[in-house]
Amino acid sequence: MNLPAVKRLYRPSELTRSKDRDGDGDDDDHHGDRDGATATTASQSELSSLLALLNPNQSTPRQCNLLLDLPEEVLYRITNHLDAPSLLRLRLVNAYYARFASRNEAGWERLCERIWSYKVHVCPTASALREDRLSAYRMSHADAASRNYMHLHELLYDPDSRTGTVWYFRFKESAGADWTQMDPWWQGRQARQLVFLPDGTCRQYDPVTKRVGNVRFGSADDDDRDGVHDGDHEDGDGDGDAAANQNHPEEGDGAVSRSSVTAPMSWRLLTRPMDLPTRHLGSYLRITVGGRDVPTYAVRRSPTGNWGFLLESCTFRFVRSFVRSFLRS
């Protein structure tokens, strides 16, 4: 509902219409069919009356100030049906409405709750402005539009409280068939899910059990069959070498052995890689797999408009991660 809708709802010209219907012939001029000139005059009269409804400083008949005669609680019920642009336009009417339409109760509390409910990350400074939701609304939008680096809490996942960011990971096609064959996303299944822990390690996340374990690289079927086991919570040897685990089915005439590789992974934030310009801390992420650094991930905003981020490598190997959901307690 916007301001033109308010105009149609009240039709102020009808409020000033003569109530004298004593049959003297004048009623035909007011209630009969209107020609083009009469319709134009009526439209101008409605616009003038609408401005009178919104302007308490203008000297008008008592019956035209309907909005001002309503209790503020009722006005709040009306303005809570307006969208953000309409509320901002209402603030331009005069000083009274500038104050009235800036209050949380006028609709800004509702607008903040609604839009923040489906966004991945909301600026913490904005969400803390509980007494001024208009400023919070503006700040959160400006932050999502201008900031292209991550804060630490936007990267991390806490396995104890099970809150934080879960990242979906896939290889690029340029990584080659040897890597894409190990990627469930390229086999038509859900992408592998990874989390970055506060201790500097990167783990694989199981969406069924909500548990984290070492990242497994193997055939795409291994992710579906193995899941995350108790042993996956133990740290690697620390020597930087990848540990190969052979899994052999115990039964079945057509059983074929399959292998998966568990590689310890760690992460760190950078401000300036060797081949990229200096940016704010949180603009680059470097991942180490089995003691070897892989190409740097550059951070940018997700093009989906969900206020999330992309981590994307510019080289052929490691590739692309994107925020899909923000898990809350």
N, C-alpha and C positions, 0 to 999 in steps of 0.2 A: 504494500500500500504506500503510494507516494502522495505528494501534495496535490497533483491534479485529481487524484481519487478523492481527496478531502473536499475539493471543490464540487465534484459530482454528488457527493454524499449530502452536503448541506443545501445546495442550490439556494444561495442567499437571496436571489431575486424573488423567490416565492415568499420570503419572510416579509417583504415590503409591499406585497401585492394587496390591493384594496380588498377589504372584507365586506364591502357594501355591495350586496347583491339584491337590490330592491327593484330590479327590472326596468330601470330607466333607459336601457339601451346601451349604457357605457360598458356593461359586462361583456358585450360581444367584442369590444376592442381588446379586452384583456384575455379572454378565454377562447377566442376564435382562432382560426388558422392564421399563422403569422407569415407575412411575405418576407422577402429577403431583407428589406431595410429594417423591419421590426426585429428580425432575428439578430441582426448585427447590433442593434441598440441593446437588446437584452443581454447579449454576450458581454458587452462592455459593462453593463450594469452588474452582472454577476461577478466580473473580475474586481470591480470597485468594492463590492460588498465583501468579497473574500479577503481583500486587503484590510478592510475595516475589522473583520473578525480577528485577524492576526496582529493588528496594531492597536495596543491599548492606549497609546498616547494620542490617537486621533479622536477628535470630537465627533462622535456618532451616536445615533439613537441607542438607547439601552438594549433594545431587542437584537441589535446586530452583534453585540459582544458576547456571543454564546460561549465561545471557548474560554473567555475570561471568567464567565459565571460558573464554569465547572470547577469542582475541587481538583487540586493537583493530582490526587490519586487517580482520578478518572482520566486526566490528561496523560498521565504515565501509561495507562492502559492503551490509550490511542497511539502514542508515539512508539510504544514497544512493537508495533506492527510495521514501523518504517525501517528501511534499509539504511546503511551508513551514509550514502550520498544524500538521501532525503533529510536525515537528521542534521547533516552539515549545512544543507541549504536552509533549514529552519532556523539555524543559529544566525543567519544573515538578516533576518527580518528586522529585529531591533534588539536593544540591550536586554529586555526581559527574556525574550526567547533565546538569546545568546547564552544567558545563565541557565535557563530551564533545560535546553537541549544539550547542555554539557554535562549534566548530572548522570551518575551511574543509573539511576532509576528510570531515566528517559529512554533507555534501551541499550546503552553501551555495555552494561554488565552482561546482558543476554547476547549481544553480538560477539563479545570476546569469548564467552563460553562456547558458543556455537562454532565459531571458526577454529578455535584452538583445539576443539575435540577431535578433529580429523587431520591435524598437522603433526608431523613427526617430531619436530623440535620447535619450541617456542622460546624466544629470548627470555632468560630468567629475570632480567631487570624489568622487562615489561610485565611479566606475570606477577611481579611483586608489587606493582602499583595498584593496590586494591582500592585506594581512595580516589583514584583518577583513571577510570577505565577508558576514557576518551584518549588520554595520552598513551595508555598502555596499548590500545588498539593501533594507534599510529606508529608507536615505536616497534611493535612486533612486525608490522608490515615493512617498515623501513629496514629493519634488521635482516629480514628474509630476502629483501631485494638488493641489498648492498654488501652483505658479508659473505665472502666466498672461502672462508676458512672455518675449521671446526674448533669448538671448545672441547676440552678434554672429556667432559661428561657426555658429549654428543657422540663420542667415539666408543666409549667403554661399556662393558656389560659386567654386572655384579652377580656372580653365580650363587652367592649366599642369599641375597634377597630376590634373585631372579628378575632384576629390573635392569634396564639399559637398552642399548641398541643391538639388534641382531642384523647382521649383514648377509645378503645373498651374493654368492660368488660364482662366476663362470669364466671360462677361458675364451679368448677371442679366437676366431677362425684362423687367424694368422699364426697362432701358436703351433699349428700342425696337427695331423691326425693322431700322433702318439699321445698328445695331451687331451684333445677333444674326446677321444674314445674313453678316457678316464673320467669325463665330466658328465654327470647325470643330466645336466641341462641340455646338452647336445643329443641326448638319447630320448628327449621328449618328456623327461620327468622334472620334478621340482629341483631348482638349483641348490647346490650345496650351501649350507648356512654356517657362517663363521662368526666368532665373537672375539673381541679384543679385551683382555683382562687387565686389571690394574697392575698386576705383577710384571707386565711387559711381555706376556706370552699371547699367542693367538691359538684358539682352540676351535674345534668343530662342535656345533650345537645340534642336538637332537630335538626336533620340535615335538616328538611324541612323549619322550621321557623328561624333557626340559633339563637335560643334563649336558655337560660339556666334557669333551675328551680330546685326545690328540687327533690332529688332522690326518686322515688316511688318503693316500693316493694309490689308486689301483683301478680295476675295471669299474665301470659305472654301477654294476650290480653289487659291488662290495658295500657301497654306502647303504643300499636298501637291506642287505642281509645282515651286516655286522652291527649297525647302529653304534651306540656308545656303550662301552663296557666298563666295569669297575676298574680294570687295569689301566684304562685310558687316562685316569686321573693322575697317575704317577708321572713324574717328570722323567725326561730322557736322561741319558748318561752324561750329557753335557759336553761330549767330545765333538759335537758338530756333525757326526755321521748319522745318516738316515738308517733306521732299523727296519729290516725287511722281515715281514711275518708271513709265513706260508700257512694257509688254511686248507685242509683236505677234508672233503665230505666223508663221513663214515659209511654211508650206505648208498645204494643205487648202482645199477649196472652201467649207467651212462655217466657216472660222476666224473667230472673233470676237475683237476686241481686248479685253484685260483690263488692269486697272490695279491697282496696289498702292501704298500709301503707307508709306514708311519714316520713322518718327518717332524722333528721339533721346530716350531716356528716362534719367532719373536718379532716385536715391532718397536719403532721409535719415530718420533716426529722430527721433521727437519724444517729449516727456514730457507736453505739454499742448496739444492743439489748441484753437482758439477756442471750440468748442461742446461740449467733452468734459472730464471731470474729469482732474486731474493724476494720472498713474500713473508707475510705474518706467520708466526708459529702456529701450526695447525693447517697449513696450506699444502704440506707434503708429508707423505708417510712412506717409510722405508721398512720393508719386511725382510727378515732373514730366515731362510729355509735350510735346515741342516748345516748351519754355520756359514752359509753363503748368502750375500746380499742379492736380491733380485731388483730389477729396475724400479725406480721410484714411482710411487703413485701420486698423481696430482689430484687435489681436492677441488671440487666445484659443486655448485648447487644442482639438485636433481631437476631435469626439465619437466617433470610431472606437476610441479607446483605444490608439492606436499611439504615443502620447507625442509626436505631431507638433503642428503649429499651423495655425490658420486666419488668413488676412488678409482681412478683409471690410469693405467700405465700406458705410456706412449710407445712402448716396444711390443714385440710380438709375443712375449711369453706370459707375463702375468698382467693383468688384463683389466678386469672391470668388476667392481663391487658396488652395490647400491642398497640404500636403506629401504626396507620394505615395511617394517613395523617397529613401533616403539613399545616395549613391554613395560607395563606399570604394575605395581603391587596392588 
